[in-house]
Amino acid sequence: MAKSDVYEAVESERERLRSMAREIWETPELGLHEEESAQVLIDRLEAEGFEIEVGVGGMPTAFVASYGTGDPTVGILGEYDALPDLSQTVSAERDPVEEGAPGHGCGHNLFGVAGVGAAVGVKRAIERGDLTGTVRFYGCPAEETLVGKVFMARDGAFDDLDAAVTWHPSTKSTPDVSSSLALDSVQFTFEGVSAHAAASPESGRSALDAVELLNSGVEYMREHVPESARIHYVITEGGDAPNVVPAEATVWYYVRAPERAEVDRLTDWVTDIAEAAAAMTRTEVDRRYITGCWDYLANPTVSEVIWETMRELGPVGYDDEDRAFAADLKETIPDEQVESSLEDLPEEHAEAMRESALYDEPVPPHAEGEVGGGSTEVGDVSWITPTAQFRAATWAVGTPAHTWQATAANGDFGEKGAVYAAKVLGGTVHDLLDDPDLVERANEEFDETTGDRSYETPLPPEAEPPFDVTAE
Ligand SMILES: [Zn+2]
C-alpha cells in the first residue's frame, strides 16, 4: 500500500475527525479529568478494532491503543486536556462561552484527534497486509501540568517502542527540531504555630516568614546558576489575615534548565534553602514533588521523514473564509507578538507570514540545536525511544498558545489543520513501518546521542498522579 493510500484513508475520515475535534472543544476538561474527551478517542479506536488498555500510570484518563503484531512498533502521542479560564466562542473578540470556564487554548482538542486519524489510516494498511508491524496511539492526559507522559513512562508504557511521533497546533507547519527545558515542579509547605499577631506574637511561628526566607534565598542563589536556568515561583497559600500568625504557607516552584542533571542539582539546592528557612523560623517543611520532565531530543531521521511527508502534502488548503476569520483574529494580536513569533524563521517564510493571516506553507526545519523557553514531557519519551514532532498551522499568524484567539481558531479552521496533521503523522508512520532501515538508523542516532545517559524517571517512588493540580 502506497503512502498515498494512508492519506486517502485519513481523508475519508475528515468529517468524522472534525466532529470529534468539535466535540472535545465543546467539552473542555482540565488535566487528569478528561473523562469525556478521552472517551471520544477510545470509542473511535475501539470501533476500529484497536486493543485498548485504559488507566495507564494510575491515571483513569490515560490509555494505550494498539493494532497489529510484531516489530517495528511505532507510537503516536496524543493529548486532549484543556486550560483554565480560556473558554471562548468562535469569534474575533474576547467572548467566553462561560465566564471563567476552561477552554481549548492550546489546541489539544485537535491534537489527540489527529493522532487517532493517523492511527486509523495506518491500521487500514496493516489490515490489508500492505504494512507489517504495530501502530500504537498513546492517549496522554494532563500535558499542561507536565504529568501524563511522565507517569506513563514510569509505568514502562513507551519501553518497547522503536520510534514515536507527535505534533502540536501552531501558527506554522514545520518539523520541530529545537530542544526544550527539563523541569521540576515542587511545592514546599511550611507548618508553624498560629497566634494573635499583636497580642501574643512571641508564641507564634510564621510559616509565611519561612516562605519569604526561602524565596529570598533563591533570589541570592539565582546569581550563581547557569544563565540558561529558569526558576520561578508562586505563593499559593500565605495566611488568612494580618492579625493571625500564619500557621501554614505554601510556595510552588518550577525549576528548569536545558539538561535533566542540571535541574536535579538546582532543585536539591532549592530544597536545602527550604530546610534552612524552616530552621530559621522554627517551622517544619514538607516537600511535595508534583512532577518533572526531561529536555526534548529531536531524532534527525524521523524529523527528516516528517519533513519529506510535509513537502509531499504541501499546504493545509485553507479557503477564503478561513483566511478572513484568521485576518480578524490577527488584528487583535499586538504587532510585537507577531514579530516575535517570526524569530528564527527562514527569511522568505518570515516575510510571507508577516503579510498573511493564515500561513500553511510547510516551513523547513530550523532552529536546530536551540533550546526553546518551554518544557514538555514529550522530552521524557524522547529519551526512551527515537522521537520526532512537528507543528501544523492551525492558528492565525502571531497567535500565542494559551490565548482566547487560539481557542477560537481551534473551534473553527484549526480542524482542517488537524486533518492535515493526521496525514503527516500517518505518512511518517507509514514510512517507518515500510522501511526497516529508517528505524534502524533512527535507533543508531538515538544510541549515539544519549550515550551513557539513560532515562530515569524524575519522580520519587512515592509520587502519585496529582489529581488536585490543574493550573499550569
Ligand atoms: Zn499544548
Residues whose N, C-alpha, C, O or C-beta is under 5 A from the ligand:
A	BS01	ZN	C106
